[in-house]
């Protein structure tokens, strides 16, 4: 079994309909921490599935999705100012 990695994923989607589809896809994989920012704990398989799903939803000429992978040491150094905290939710898995 592959180990998971913590990702901060953010997006800038030009179209409201596509943005909603991307948001719904992201909700299946992690926790929404800001309007267009999610925190996700993903193994390699889940990351590939998420990227494939998002690729089908975005317009690569107009939209952007960024994946920031954080190792465990980086994860422990995350700081939050103001409301909320770091959310670590493992991706939904069917066994």
C-alpha positions in Angstrom: 0.0 0.0 0.0 1.4 3.4 -0.9 1.7 6.1 1.7 -0.2 9.3 1.5 1.1 12.8 1.0 -0.6 16.0 2.3 -1.5 18.4 -0.6 -2.7 22.0 -0.6 -4.7 22.3 -3.9 -6.0 25.6 -5.2 -7.7 26.6 -8.3 -8.7 29.5 -10.4 -11.6 28.6 -12.7 -12.9 31.2 -15.1 -16.4 29.7 -15.7 -19.0 29.4 -12.9 -20.3 26.0 -14.1 -16.8 24.5 -14.4 -15.8 26.0 -11.0 -18.8 24.3 -9.4 -17.8 20.9 -10.9 -14.2 21.3 -9.7 -15.4 22.3 -6.2 -17.6 19.2 -6.1 -14.8 17.0 -7.3 -12.4 18.4 -4.7 -15.0 17.9 -1.9 -14.7 14.1 -2.6 -11.0 14.2 -1.8 -10.4 16.7 0.9 -11.5 19.6 3.1 -12.3 23.1 1.8 -10.3 25.6 3.8 -10.8 28.7 1.7 -13.0 29.5 -1.2 -10.8 27.9 -3.8 -8.3 26.1 -1.6 -8.5 22.5 -0.3 -6.3 20.4 1.9 -6.1 16.7 1.0 -4.3 13.6 2.3 -3.9 11.5 -0.9 -2.0 8.4 -1.9 -0.7 8.0 -5.4 -3.8 6.3 -6.7 -6.2 8.9 -5.3 -4.0 11.7 -6.6 -4.1 10.1 -10.1 -7.9 9.7 -9.9 -8.4 13.3 -8.8 -6.1 14.7 -11.5 -7.9 12.7 -14.2 -11.3 13.9 -12.9 -10.2 17.5 -12.8 -8.6 17.2 -16.3 -12.1 16.4 -17.6 -13.6 19.4 -15.9 -11.3 22.3 -16.6 -10.4 24.3 -19.7 -6.6 24.2 -19.8 -6.6 27.4 -21.8 -8.5 29.4 -19.2 -8.2 27.6 -15.9 -5.5 26.7 -13.4 -5.3 24.0 -10.7 -2.1 23.9 -8.5 -1.0 21.0 -6.4 1.5 21.7 -3.5 2.8 18.5 -1.9 4.0 18.8 1.6 6.2 16.3 3.4 5.5 15.5 7.1 8.0 18.1 8.3 6.4 20.8 6.1 3.0 19.7 7.3 4.0 20.3 11.0 5.2 23.8 10.1 1.9 25.0 8.6 0.6 28.1 10.3 -2.8 29.6 10.2 -3.7 33.1 11.2 -7.3 33.9 12.1 -10.2 31.5 11.7 -9.8 27.8 11.2 -6.9 25.4 11.4 -5.2 22.7 9.3 -7.6 20.0 8.3 -6.3 16.5 7.7 -8.9 14.3 6.0 -7.9 11.1 4.3 -9.4 10.6 0.9 -12.6 8.4 0.8 -11.6 4.8 0.0 -13.9 1.9 -0.8 -12.6 -1.4 0.6 
